[in-house]
Amino acid sequence: MHHVAIFKKSWKLIDKILNGTKVIESRWSVNKIAPWDSVRKGDLIFLKNSGDKVRAVVEVDLVVQFSNLNKNNVKEILIDNYQKIGIEPDKFSFFLKNFENKKNCILIYLKNAKKIEPFKIKKDGFGNMASWMIVKDVNSVKI
């Protein structure tokens, strides 16, 4: 299975994945939304910043999901993983505040990140605000 993960450009997360300082992609939500129960070891995740082209790909090594979270669980998950998620120590409280009311968390362990020839995608049917797309083959959404 292929996935397209869309990031906030100012956070520079794709660069952190490519240089190995971010080895876990975390997705936090109130409801169980994509990629919940959809991403598996061996899947490929194509990476793009909002408004930009897809420019990298990474392989899924492991997936861990947490549900029915409370503020304490969220804090524990962040304490255990913030560096691997790519959060700088001085930004820890910002992310804790951002995630403290989330009920679900998925940790996607990444490996073999590499740059690829950039390409555009179409998000038709996924919604303009979609931050994660699940496709059988990324070629089906290439423009």
Buried (B, 14 or more C-beta within 10 A) or exposed (E): BBBBBBBEEEBBBBBBBBEEEBBBBBBBBEEBBBBBEBBEEEBBBBBBBEEBEBBBBBBBBEBEBBEEBEEEBBBEBBEEBBBBBBBEEEEBEEBBEEBBEBBBBBBBBBEEBEEEEEBEBEEEEBEEEBBBBBBEEBEEBEE
